[in-house]
Amino acid sequence: MKSDITKIGVLGIGGIGGFVGAPLAKKYKDSAVKIIFICRGETKNQIQHEGLQFESKGTTETVFPDLVSDNPTEIGILDVLILSCKSYSISAILQIYKECVGPETTIITLQNVVNAGEIIREALPEAGQIMEGCIYVASNVKKPGHVQHIGGPGKIFIGGKENNSLINLLSDGGLDITYVAHINEILWKKYLFVAPVAAITSAYKVTFGQLLEDPDLMHILENMMLEIQSLASRSNIHLTAQDIETSKDLLTKFPFESKSSLQLDFENRNQTEKRFLVDYVIENSNNHQLETPYYNRVNEKIEAAYAVSSTSEVS
């Protein structure tokens, strides 16, 4: 007999997980919808004892989910698993929490990649429903257990098999979420913004505002977007000149001092998503006999600036 309880797990309470998890935990407190924050270490300890501090638009709220845990047995089988971890963590982390994923579990991805579904399916061949998605937001961790929404609308798009009850559940929980039948186009449109902006801000160590004010860097950025446009076409995704202009204009929607998550990870000497945002473009373009002189140039500058290898690993 199916339980009347709906269990939603948010895996990874960083900038994105905190942004998504905070409104859900606030809305569904003391209800039949149970919100579980899946995290570990100092973040887990802080939220267990002090709650999650979520800062947005000048106000800070403290929210307590129904459970904060890194124990798969304690978490149990989830109805919904929202993956808000970094791209490089997906495979390994799903192996840790595979006991929490049953045949009826819906997995929602919010990574800055265009192949999250493939990564999940490879890690968990028996996974049931996968809904690939993306989120437009700049949200960072100030310290463990304290997430700050910097800018961006926070709009979420997800695709896959349509599930209106789930969309309504998440929407009622305070998320600005929309179902899109052809999600691959949306994923590539976000990637068109995220990947080159992450790369160029990391390479030249500039904020979004500084990038906008530098005509030479904006010229490089536009040509990197053109290289992604060519790559997308090989997947039958047709990005237009207007899509490129829209992506460039997105930079104006963020505060001047905003930095990409890739840039912040390099600065903080954390593991990075370079493999997914830079190397992926170059390697897959090479596979399709497409040239990427601008991406190559920026990649070389990143490697020189941070002493990373070409195989090392925004929002």
Phi and psi in degrees as GROMACS dihedral restraints (atoms count N, CA, C in turn):
[ dihedral_restraints ]
;  ai    aj    ak    al  type     phi  dphi    fc
    3     4     5     6     1   -73.0    20    10
    4     5     6     7     1   134.9    20    10
    6     7     8     9     1   -69.2    20    10
    7     8     9    10     1   150.6    20    10
    9    10    11    12     1   -79.5    20    10
   10    11    12    13     1    -7.3    20    10
   12    13    14    15     1   -83.9    20    10
   13    14    15    16     1   134.4    20    10
   15    16    17    18     1  -108.4    20    10
   16    17    18    19     1   122.2    20    10
   18    19    20    21     1  -106.5    20    10
   19    20    21    22     1   119.7    20    10
   21    22    23    24     1  -113.4    20    10
   22    23    24    25     1   119.1    20    10
   24    25    26    27     1  -102.8    20    10
   25    26    27    28     1   133.1    20    10
   27    28    29    30     1  -108.3    20    10
   28    29    30    31     1   111.2    20    10
   30    31    32    33     1   -96.8    20    10
   31    32    33    34     1   110.2    20    10
   33    34    35    36     1   100.2    20    10
   34    35    36    37     1   102.0    20    10
   36    37    38    39     1  -102.6    20    10
   37    38    39    40     1    65.4    20    10
   39    40    41    42     1   -99.2    20    10
   40    41    42    43     1  -145.5    20    10
   42    43    44    45     1   -60.8    20    10
   43    44    45    46     1   -47.3    20    10
   45    46    47    48     1   -75.6    20    10
   46    47    48    49     1   -47.2    20    10
   48    49    50    51     1   -59.6    20    10
   49    50    51    52     1   -39.5    20    10
   51    52    53    54     1   -67.1    20    10
   52    53    54    55     1   -40.5    20    10
   54    55    56    57     1   -63.2    20    10
   55    56    57    58     1   -40.4    20    10
   57    58    59    60     1   -79.0    20    10
   58    59    60    61     1   -42.6    20    10
   60    61    62    63     1   -71.9    20    10
   61    62    63    64     1   -34.1    20    10
   63    64    65    66     1   -59.2    20    10
   64    65    66    67     1   -52.7    20    10
   66    67    68    69     1   -65.2    20    10
   67    68    69    70     1   -34.7    20    10
   69    70    71    72     1   -65.2    20    10
   70    71    72    73     1   -44.5    20    10
   72    73    74    75     1   -65.5    20    10
   73    74    75    76     1   -37.2    20    10
   75    76    77    78     1   -68.0    20    10
   76    77    78    79     1   -46.9    20    10
   78    79    80    81     1   -68.1    20    10
   79    80    81    82     1   -42.4    20    10
   81    82    83    84     1  -100.0    20    10
   82    83    84    85     1    17.5    20    10
   84    85    86    87     1   -61.7    20    10
   85    86    87    88     1   134.6    20    10
   87    88    89    90     1    58.4    20    10
   88    89    90    91     1    44.7    20    10
   90    91    92    93     1  -132.8    20    10
   91    92    93    94     1  -176.7    20    10
   93    94    95    96     1   -79.2    20    10
   94    95    96    97     1    -5.2    20    10
   96    97    98    99     1   -98.8    20    10
   97    98    99   100     1   118.1    20    10
   99   100   101   102     1  -102.9    20    10
  100   101   102   103     1   123.6    20    10
  102   103   104   105     1  -101.3    20    10
  103   104   105   106     1   125.0    20    10
  105   106   107   108     1  -118.4    20    10
  106   107   108   109     1   123.6    20    10
  108   109   110   111     1   -92.1    20    10
  109   110   111   112     1   118.6    20    10
  111   112   113   114     1  -101.3    20    10
  112   113   114   115     1   106.4    20    10
  114   115   116   117     1  -156.4    20    10
  115   116   117   118     1   173.7    20    10
  117   118   119   120     1  -142.0    20    10
  118   119   120   121     1   178.9    20    10
  120   121   122   123     1    60.8    20    10
  121   122   123   124     1  -141.0    20    10
  123   124   125   126     1   -64.7    20    10
  124   125   126   127     1   -34.8    20    10
  126   127   128   129     1   -62.3    20    10
  127   128   129   130     1   -47.2    20    10
  129   130   131   132     1   -59.9    20    10
  130   131   132   133     1   -48.4    20    10
  132   133   134   135     1   -61.5    20    10
  133   134   135   136     1   -41.8    20    10
  135   136   137   138     1   -64.6    20    10
  136   137   138   139     1   -46.4    20    10
  138   139   140   141     1   -70.2    20    10
  139   140   141   142     1   -36.6    20    10
  141   142   143   144     1   -59.6    20    10
  142   143   144   145     1   -40.7    20    10
  144   145   146   147     1   -94.1    20    10
  145   146   147   148     1   -35.1    20    10
  147   148   149   150     1  -117.6    20    10
  148   149   150   151     1    -6.0    20    10
  150   151   152   153     1    81.9    20    10
  151   152   153   154     1   170.5    20    10
  153   154   155   156     1   -89.1    20    10
  154   155   156   157     1   122.9    20    10
  156   157   158   159     1   -87.2    20    10
  157   158   159   160     1   122.0    20    10
  159   160   161   162     1  -120.5    20    10
  160   161   162   163     1   118.6    20    10
  162   163   164   165     1  -108.9    20    10
  163   164   165   166     1   125.0    20    10
  165   166   167   168     1  -155.3    20    10
  166   167   168   169     1   133.5    20    10
  168   169   170   171     1    52.9    20    10
  169   170   171   172     1    41.9    20    10
  171   172   173   174     1    84.3    20    10
  172   173   174   175     1    -1.7    20    10
  174   175   176   177     1  -121.6    20    10
  175   176   177   178     1   151.3    20    10
  177   178   179   180     1  -123.2    20    10
  178   179   180   181     1   127.3    20    10
  180   181   182   183     1  -116.0    20    10
  181   182   183   184     1   152.5    20    10
  183   184   185   186     1  -113.1    20    10
  184   185   186   187     1   124.1    20    10
  186   187   188   189     1  -123.7    20    10
  187   188   189   190     1   146.9    20    10
  189   190   191   192     1  -119.7    20    10
  190   191   192   193     1   117.9    20    10
  192   193   194   195     1   -73.0    20    10
  193   194   195   196     1   175.3    20    10
  195   196   197   198     1   -71.0    20    10
  196   197   198   199     1   -29.2    20    10
  198   199   200   201     1  -152.3    20    10
  199   200   201   202     1   139.8    20    10
  201   202   203   204     1  -121.7    20    10
  202   203   204   205     1   118.6    20    10
  204   205   206   207     1  -158.0    20    10
  205   206   207   208     1   157.5    20    10
  207   208   209   210     1  -124.3    20    10
  208   209   210   211     1    17.4    20    10
  210   211   212   213     1  -104.3    20    10
  211   212   213   214     1   109.0    20    10
  213   214   215   216     1   -55.5    20    10
  214   215   216   217     1   -36.7    20    10
  216   217   218   219     1   -65.8    20    10
  217   218   219   220     1   -42.3    20    10
  219   220   221   222     1   -67.4    20    10
  220   221   222   223     1   -37.5    20    10
  222   223   224   225     1   -70.5    20    10
  223   224   225   226     1   -44.5    20    10
  225   226   227   228     1    76.2    20    10
  226   227   228   229     1  -172.4    20    10
  228   229   230   231     1   -71.8    20    10
  229   230   231   232     1   130.5    20    10
  231   232   233   234     1   -98.9    20    10
  232   233   234   235     1   148.8    20    10
  234   235   236   237     1   -81.1    20    10
  235   236   237   238     1   -37.2    20    10
  237   238   239   240     1  -136.5    20    10
  238   239   240   241     1   133.2    20    10
  240   241   242   243     1  -122.0    20    10
  241   242   243   244     1   113.4    20    10
  243   244   245   246     1   -95.4    20    10
  244   245   246   247     1   114.5    20    10
  246   247   248   249     1   -86.7    20    10
  247   248   249   250     1   107.5    20    10
  249   250   251   252     1  -118.5    20    10
  250   251   252   253     1    20.4    20    10
  252   253   254   255     1   -81.9    20    10
  253   254   255   256     1   172.4    20    10
  255   256   257   258     1   -69.8    20    10
  256   257   258   259     1   155.2    20    10
  258   259   260   261     1   -57.6    20    10
  259   260   261   262     1   -39.4    20    10
  261   262   263   264     1   -70.2    20    10
  262   263   264   265     1   -12.6    20    10
  264   265   266   267     1   -93.8    20    10
  265   266   267   268     1   -13.2    20    10
  267   268   269   270     1   -54.1    20    10
  268   269   270   271     1   -55.2    20    10
  270   271   272   273     1   -59.9    20    10
  271   272   273   274     1   -50.4    20    10
  273   274   275   276     1   -66.4    20    10
  274   275   276   277     1   -39.9    20    10
  276   277   278   279     1   -73.0    20    10
  277   278   279   280     1   -31.1    20    10
  279   280   281   282     1   -69.1    20    10
  280   281   282   283     1   -30.2    20    10
  282   283   284   285     1   -65.7    20    10
  283   284   285   286     1   -36.0    20    10
  285   286   287   288     1   -68.3    20    10
  286   287   288   289     1   -39.8    20    10
  288   289   290   291     1  -109.3    20    10
  289   290   291   292     1    22.8    20    10
  291   292   293   294     1   -64.3    20    10
  292   293   294   295     1   -24.8    20    10
  294   295   296   297     1   -66.6    20    10
  295   296   297   298     1   -18.9    20    10
  297   298   299   300     1   -88.9    20    10
  298   299   300   301     1    -5.4    20    10
  300   301   302   303     1  -109.2    20    10
  301   302   303   304     1   112.2    20    10
  303   304   305   306     1  -104.1    20    10
  304   305   306   307     1   179.2    20    10
  306   307   308   309     1   -62.5    20    10
  307   308   309   310     1   -23.0    20    10
  309   310   311   312     1   -98.1    20    10
  310   311   312   313     1    -0.5    20    10
  312   313   314   315     1   -72.1    20    10
  313   314   315   316     1   133.5    20    10
  315   316   317   318     1   -99.2    20    10
  316   317   318   319     1   123.4    20    10
  318   319   320   321     1  -100.2    20    10
  319   320   321   322     1   126.2    20    10
  321   322   323   324     1  -111.4    20    10
  322   323   324   325     1   127.7    20    10
  324   325   326   327     1  -102.3    20    10
  325   326   327   328     1   143.0    20    10
  327   328   329   330     1  -132.5    20    10
  328   329   330   331     1    29.5    20    10
  330   331   332   333     1   -83.4    20    10
  331   332   333   334     1   162.1    20    10
  333   334   335   336     1   -88.9    20    10
  334   335   336   337     1    50.2    20    10
  336   337   338   339     1  -133.9    20    10
  337   338   339   340     1   169.3    20    10
  339   340   341   342     1  -109.6    20    10
  340   341   342   343     1     6.7    20    10
  342   343   344   345     1  -134.8    20    10
  343   344   345   346     1    29.4    20    10
  345   346   347   348     1   -61.2    20    10
  346   347   348   349     1   -38.8    20    10
  348   349   350   351     1   -58.9    20    10
  349   350   351   352     1   -41.6    20    10
  351   352   353   354     1   -64.4    20    10
  352   353   354   355     1   -41.3    20    10
  354   355   356   357     1   -62.8    20    10
  355   356   357   358     1   -43.3    20    10
  357   358   359   360     1   -66.8    20    10
  358   359   360   361     1   -45.8    20    10
  360   361   362   363     1   -63.1    20    10
  361   362   363   364     1   -34.4    20    10
  363   364   365   366     1   -70.1    20    10
  364   365   366   367     1   -37.9    20    10
  366   367   368   369     1   -75.3    20    10
  367   368   369   370     1   -38.9    20    10
  369   370   371   372     1  -130.0    20    10
  370   371   372   373     1    81.8    20    10
  372   373   374   375     1   -58.1    20    10
  373   374   375   376     1   -26.9    20    10
  375   376   377   378     1   -92.1    20    10
  376   377   378   379     1     3.9    20    10
  378   379   380   381     1   -58.5    20    10
  379   380   381   382     1   143.8    20    10
  381   382   383   384     1   -82.1    20    10
  382   383   384   385     1  -105.0    20    10
  384   385   386   387     1   -84.2    20    10
  385   386   387   388     1   124.7    20    10
  387   388   389   390     1  -116.0    20    10
  388   389   390   391     1   124.6    20    10
  390   391   392   393     1  -115.9    20    10
  391   392   393   394     1   103.7    20    10
  393   394   395   396     1   -73.5    20    10
  394   395   396   397     1   143.3    20    10
  396   397   398   399     1  -153.7    20    10
  397   398   399   400     1  -179.9    20    10
  399   400   401   402     1  -153.0    20    10
  400   401   402   403     1   161.2    20    10
  402   403   404   405     1  -135.0    20    10
  403   404   405   406     1   138.7    20    10
  405   406   407   408     1  -102.3    20    10
  406   407   408   409     1    97.7    20    10
  408   409   410   411     1  -163.5    20    10
  409   410   411   412     1   152.3    20    10
  411   412   413   414     1  -114.7    20    10
  412   413   414   415     1   113.0    20    10
  414   415   416   417     1  -145.9    20    10
  415   416   417   418     1   128.6    20    10
  417   418   419   420     1  -128.2    20    10
  418   419   420   421     1   162.1    20    10
  420   421   422   423     1   -90.4    20    10
  421   422   423   424     1   117.8    20    10
  423   424   425   426     1   -75.5    20    10
  424   425   426   427     1   -41.1    20    10
  426   427   428   429     1  -162.1    20    10
  427   428   429   430     1   163.9    20    10
  429   430   431   432     1   -52.4    20    10
  430   431   432   433     1   126.5    20    10
  432   433   434   435     1    85.7    20    10
  433   434   435   436     1     4.0    20    10
  435   436   437   438     1  -134.1    20    10
  436   437   438   439     1   109.6    20    10
  438   439   440   441     1  -110.6    20    10
  439   440   441   442     1   135.4    20    10
  441   442   443   444     1  -117.9    20    10
  442   443   444   445     1   122.1    20    10
  444   445   446   447     1   -81.4    20    10
  445   446   447   448     1   114.1    20    10
  447   448   449   450     1   -86.8    20    10
  448   449   450   451     1   -44.2    20    10
  450   451   452   453     1  -177.8    20    10
  451   452   453   454     1  -176.5    20    10
  453   454   455   456     1    85.8    20    10
  454   455   456   457     1   151.8    20    10
  456   457   458   459     1   -73.5    20    10
  457   458   459   460     1   -20.6    20    10
  459   460   461   462     1    77.4    20    10
  460   461   462   463     1    20.4    20    10
  462   463   464   465     1   -77.5    20    10
  463   464   465   466     1   135.9    20    10
  465   466   467   468     1  -115.3    20    10
  466   467   468   469     1   135.1    20    10
  468   469   470   471     1  -120.2    20    10
  469   470   471   472     1   133.9    20    10
  471   472   473   474     1  -135.6    20    10
  472   473   474   475     1   153.0    20    10
  474   475   476   477     1  -131.2    20    10
  475   476   477   478     1  -163.7    20    10
  477   478   479   480     1   104.0    20    10
  478   479   480   481     1  -159.8    20    10
  480   481   482   483     1   -66.7    20    10
  481   482   483   484     1   127.2    20    10
  483   484   485   486     1   -62.8    20    10
  484   485   486   487     1   135.2    20    10
  486   487   488   489     1  -142.1    20    10
  487   488   489   490     1    86.3    20    10
  489   490   491   492     1   -64.0    20    10
  490   491   492   493     1   -36.4    20    10
  492   493   494   495     1   -64.7    20    10
  493   494   495   496     1   -38.3    20    10
  495   496   497   498     1   -68.7    20    10
  496   497   498   499     1   -44.5    20    10
  498   499   500   501     1   -58.1    20    10
  499   500   501   502     1   -44.4    20    10
  501   502   503   504     1   -64.9    20    10
  502   503   504   505     1   -38.6    20    10
  504   505   506   507     1   -61.5    20    10
  505   506   507   508     1   -45.3    20    10
  507   508   509   510     1   -72.7    20    10
  508   509   510   511     1   -36.9    20    10
  510   511   512   513     1   -65.3    20    10
  511   512   513   514     1   -44.8    20    10
  513   514   515   516     1   -63.7    20    10
  514   515   516   517     1   -23.7    20    10
  516   517   518   519     1   -81.6    20    10
  517   518   519   520     1     4.3    20    10
  519   520   521   522     1   101.3    20    10
  520   521   522   523     1     7.0    20    10
  522   523   524   525     1   -95.1    20    10
  523   524   525   526     1   140.7    20    10
  525   526   527   528     1   -89.1    20    10
  526   527   528   529     1    88.4    20    10
  528   529   530   531     1  -125.5    20    10
  529   530   531   532     1   138.6    20    10
  531   532   533   534     1  -132.6    20    10
  532   533   534   535     1   135.3    20    10
  534   535   536   537     1   -84.3    20    10
  535   536   537   538     1   135.2    20    10
  537   538   539   540     1  -128.0    20    10
  538   539   540   541     1   125.9    20    10
  540   541   542   543     1   -63.8    20    10
  541   542   543   544     1   -42.5    20    10
  543   544   545   546     1  -105.9    20    10
  544   545   546   547     1    75.8    20    10
  546   547   548   549     1   -69.1    20    10
  547   548   549   550     1   -28.2    20    10
  549   550   551   552     1   -57.8    20    10
  550   551   552   553     1   -37.4    20    10
  552   553   554   555     1   -64.3    20    10
  553   554   555   556     1   -41.3    20    10
  555   556   557   558     1   -66.0    20    10
  556   557   558   559     1   -41.6    20    10
  558   559   560   561     1   -61.3    20    10
  559   560   561   562     1   -42.7    20    10
  561   562   563   564     1   -68.8    20    10
  562   563   564   565     1   -35.1    20    10
  564   565   566   567     1   -65.9    20    10
  565   566   567   568     1   -37.6    20    10
  567   568   569   570     1   -70.6    20    10
  568   569   570   571     1   -41.5    20    10
  570   571   572   573     1   -60.0    20    10
  571   572   573   574     1   -34.1    20    10
  573   574   575   576     1   -59.1    20    10
  574   575   576   577     1   -31.4    20    10
  576   577   578   579     1   -88.4    20    10
  577   578   579   580     1   -53.0    20    10
  579   580   581   582     1   -65.4    20    10
  580   581   582   583     1   -48.4    20    10
  582   583   584   585     1   -63.8    20    10
  583   584   585   586     1   -54.1    20    10
  585   586   587   588     1   -68.6    20    10
  586   587   588   589     1   -34.5    20    10
  588   589   590   591     1   -66.0    20    10
  589   590   591   592     1   -42.4    20    10
  591   592   593   594     1   -60.4    20    10
  592   593   594   595     1   -43.7    20    10
  594   595   596   597     1   -66.4    20    10
  595   596   597   598     1   -47.4    20    10
  597   598   599   600     1   -73.2    20    10
  598   599   600   601     1   -36.1    20    10
  600   601   602   603     1   -68.2    20    10
  601   602   603   604     1   -33.4    20    10
  603   604   605   606     1   -70.7    20    10
  604   605   606   607     1   -44.4    20    10
  606   607   608   609     1   -64.5    20    10
  607   608   609   610     1   -43.2    20    10
  609   610   611   612     1  -101.9    20    10
  610   611   612   613     1     0.1    20    10
  612   613   614   615     1    54.6    20    10
  613   614   615   616     1    53.0    20    10
  615   616   617   618     1  -123.9    20    10
  616   617   618   619     1   155.7    20    10
  618   619   620   621     1   -83.0    20    10
  619   620   621   622     1   172.6    20    10
  621   622   623   624     1   -59.4    20    10
  622   623   624   625     1   -41.8    20    10
  624   625   626   627     1   -65.1    20    10
  625   626   627   628     1   -41.9    20    10
  627   628   629   630     1   -65.3    20    10
  628   629   630   631     1   -36.6    20    10
  630   631   632   633     1   -61.7    20    10
  631   632   633   634     1   -46.4    20    10
  633   634   635   636     1   -60.2    20    10
  634   635   636   637     1   -33.6    20    10
  636   637   638   639     1   -83.6    20    10
  637   638   639   640     1    -4.7    20    10
  639   640   641   642     1  -109.7    20    10
  640   641   642   643     1   103.5    20    10
  642   643   644   645     1   -58.8    20    10
  643   644   645   646     1   -36.8    20    10
  645   646   647   648     1   -65.5    20    10
  646   647   648   649     1   -43.0    20    10
  648   649   650   651     1   -68.7    20    10
  649   650   651   652     1   -36.2    20    10
  651   652   653   654     1   -66.2    20    10
  652   653   654   655     1   -32.7    20    10
  654   655   656   657     1   -65.2    20    10
  655   656   657   658     1   -43.2    20    10
  657   658   659   660     1   -63.7    20    10
  658   659   660   661     1   -44.3    20    10
  660   661   662   663     1   -58.1    20    10
  661   662   663   664     1   -45.6    20    10
  663   664   665   666     1   -62.0    20    10
  664   665   666   667     1   -40.1    20    10
  666   667   668   669     1   -70.7    20    10
  667   668   669   670     1   -31.5    20    10
  669   670   671   672     1   -64.8    20    10
  670   671   672   673     1   -38.8    20    10
  672   673   674   675     1   -65.2    20    10
  673   674   675   676     1   -36.5    20    10
  675   676   677   678     1   -65.1    20    10
  676   677   678   679     1   -35.3    20    10
  678   679   680   681     1   -66.9    20    10
  679   680   681   682     1   -37.6    20    10
  681   682   683   684     1   -69.2    20    10
  682   683   684   685     1   -37.7    20    10
  684   685   686   687     1   -56.9    20    10
  685   686   687   688     1   -43.8    20    10
  687   688   689   690     1   -64.6    20    10
  688   689   690   691     1   -41.2    20    10
  690   691   692   693     1   -66.3    20    10
  691   692   693   694     1   -42.2    20    10
  693   694   695   696     1   -60.2    20    10
  694   695   696   697     1   -36.4    20    10
  696   697   698   699     1   -61.6    20    10
  697   698   699   700     1   -26.5    20    10
  699   700   701   702     1   -71.7    20    10
  700   701   702   703     1   -15.9    20    10
  702   703   704   705     1  -104.6    20    10
  703   704   705   706     1    18.4    20    10
  705   706   707   708     1    61.4    20    10
  706   707   708   709     1    31.1    20    10
  708   709   710   711     1  -108.5    20    10
  709   710   711   712     1   120.5    20    10
  711   712   713   714     1  -104.9    20    10
  712   713   714   715     1    94.2    20    10
  714   715   716   717     1   -83.4    20    10
  715   716   717   718     1   135.7    20    10
  717   718   719   720     1  -101.6    20    10
  718   719   720   721     1   170.9    20    10
  720   721   722   723     1   -60.4    20    10
  721   722   723   724     1   -35.0    20    10
  723   724   725   726     1   -66.9    20    10
  724   725   726   727     1   -35.9    20    10
  726   727   728   729     1   -60.8    20    10
  727   728   729   730     1   -39.0    20    10
  729   730   731   732     1   -66.7    20    10
  730   731   732   733     1   -43.6    20    10
  732   733   734   735     1   -63.1    20    10
  733   734   735   736     1   -40.0    20    10
  735   736   737   738     1   -63.1    20    10
  736   737   738   739     1   -41.1    20    10
  738   739   740   741     1   -63.9    20    10
  739   740   741   742     1   -43.4    20    10
  741   742   743   744     1   -63.2    20    10
  742   743   744   745     1   -39.4    20    10
  744   745   746   747     1   -67.3    20    10
  745   746   747   748     1   -26.1    20    10
  747   748   749   750     1   -58.2    20    10
  748   749   750   751     1   -29.2    20    10
  750   751   752   753     1   -58.0    20    10
  751   752   753   754     1   -30.8    20    10
  753   754   755   756     1   -74.4    20    10
  754   755   756   757     1   -12.5    20    10
  756   757   758   759     1   -85.6    20    10
  757   758   759   760     1    -6.1    20    10
  759   760   761   762     1  -108.9    20    10
  760   761   762   763     1   154.1    20    10
  762   763   764   765     1   -57.7    20    10
  763   764   765   766     1   151.1    20    10
  765   766   767   768     1   -52.5    20    10
  766   767   768   769     1   -39.0    20    10
  768   769   770   771     1   -86.9    20    10
  769   770   771   772     1     4.4    20    10
  771   772   773   774     1   -60.9    20    10
  772   773   774   775     1   143.4    20    10
  774   775   776   777     1  -125.8    20    10
  775   776   777   778     1   152.2    20    10
  777   778   779   780     1   -73.1    20    10
  778   779   780   781     1   155.7    20    10
  780   781   782   783     1   -64.8    20    10
  781   782   783   784     1   -33.0    20    10
  783   784   785   786     1   -62.3    20    10
  784   785   786   787     1   -45.1    20    10
  786   787   788   789     1   -61.3    20    10
  787   788   789   790     1   -44.1    20    10
  789   790   791   792     1   -64.9    20    10
  790   791   792   793     1   -38.3    20    10
  792   793   794   795     1   -65.5    20    10
  793   794   795   796     1   -39.9    20    10
  795   796   797   798     1   -62.6    20    10
  796   797   798   799     1   -46.2    20    10
  798   799   800   801     1   -61.8    20    10
  799   800   801   802     1   -36.9    20    10
  801   802   803   804     1   -91.4    20    10
  802   803   804   805     1     6.0    20    10
  804   805   806   807     1    58.3    20    10
  805   806   807   808     1    35.6    20    10
  807   808   809   810     1   -90.9    20    10
  808   809   810   811     1   167.1    20    10
  810   811   812   813     1   -62.6    20    10
  811   812   813   814     1   144.7    20    10
  813   814   815   816     1  -121.8    20    10
  814   815   816   817     1   169.9    20    10
  816   817   818   819     1   -98.4    20    10
  817   818   819   820     1    25.4    20    10
  819   820   821   822     1   -55.9    20    10
  820   821   822   823     1   -38.1    20    10
  822   823   824   825     1   -59.6    20    10
  823   824   825   826     1   -31.6    20    10
  825   826   827   828     1   -93.6    20    10
  826   827   828   829     1   -25.1    20    10
  828   829   830   831     1  -104.1    20    10
  829   830   831   832     1   -19.8    20    10
  831   832   833   834     1  -121.5    20    10
  832   833   834   835     1   -60.8    20    10
  834   835   836   837     1   -61.4    20    10
  835   836   837   838     1   -37.0    20    10
  837   838   839   840     1   -57.7    20    10
  838   839   840   841     1   -43.7    20    10
  840   841   842   843     1   -64.5    20    10
  841   842   843   844     1   -47.6    20    10
  843   844   845   846     1   -65.7    20    10
  844   845   846   847     1   -47.6    20    10
  846   847   848   849     1   -66.6    20    10
  847   848   849   850     1   -43.7    20    10
  849   850   851   852     1   -72.4    20    10
  850   851   852   853     1   -31.5    20    10
  852   853   854   855     1   -65.0    20    10
  853   854   855   856     1   -43.1    20    10
  855   856   857   858     1   -58.9    20    10
  856   857   858   859     1   -40.0    20    10
  858   859   860   861     1   -62.7    20    10
  859   860   861   862     1   -27.4    20    10
  861   862   863   864     1  -101.0    20    10
  862   863   864   865     1    13.5    20    10
  864   865   866   867     1    59.0    20    10
  865   866   867   868     1    37.2    20    10
  867   868   869   870     1  -105.1    20    10
  868   869   870   871     1   137.3    20    10
  870   871   872   873     1   -87.6    20    10
  871   872   873   874     1   144.4    20    10
  873   874   875   876     1  -133.5    20    10
  874   875   876   877     1    63.3    20    10
  876   877   878   879     1   -62.0    20    10
  877   878   879   880     1   -35.8    20    10
  879   880   881   882     1   -74.7    20    10
  880   881   882   883     1   -41.6    20    10
  882   883   884   885     1   -64.5    20    10
  883   884   885   886     1   -39.6    20    10
  885   886   887   888     1   -60.8    20    10
  886   887   888   889     1   -43.6    20    10
  888   889   890   891     1   -62.8    20    10
  889   890   891   892     1   -44.8    20    10
  891   892   893   894     1   -68.2    20    10
  892   893   894   895     1   -38.7    20    10
  894   895   896   897     1   -61.3    20    10
  895   896   897   898     1   -43.2    20    10
  897   898   899   900     1   -61.9    20    10
  898   899   900   901     1   -37.9    20    10
  900   901   902   903     1   -69.2    20    10
  901   902   903   904     1   -38.0    20    10
  903   904   905   906     1   -62.2    20    10
  904   905   906   907     1   -46.4    20    10
  906   907   908   909     1   -64.4    20    10
  907   908   909   910     1   -36.3    20    10
  909   910   911   912     1   -70.7    20    10
  910   911   912   913     1   -38.4    20    10
  912   913   914   915     1   -73.1    20    10
  913   914   915   916     1   -35.1    20    10
  915   916   917   918     1  -116.9    20    10
  916   917   918   919     1     3.1    20    10
  918   919   920   921     1    54.4    20    10
  919   920   921   922     1    49.7    20    10
  921   922   923   924     1  -110.1    20    10
  922   923   924   925     1   157.4    20    10
  924   925   926   927     1   -86.2    20    10
  925   926   927   928     1   162.3    20    10
  927   928   929   930     1   -68.8    20    10
  928   929   930   931     1   -11.5    20    10
  930   931   932   933     1  -105.4    20    10
  931   932   933   934     1     7.4    20    10
  933   934   935   936     1   -72.0    20    10
  934   935   936   937     1   159.8    20    10
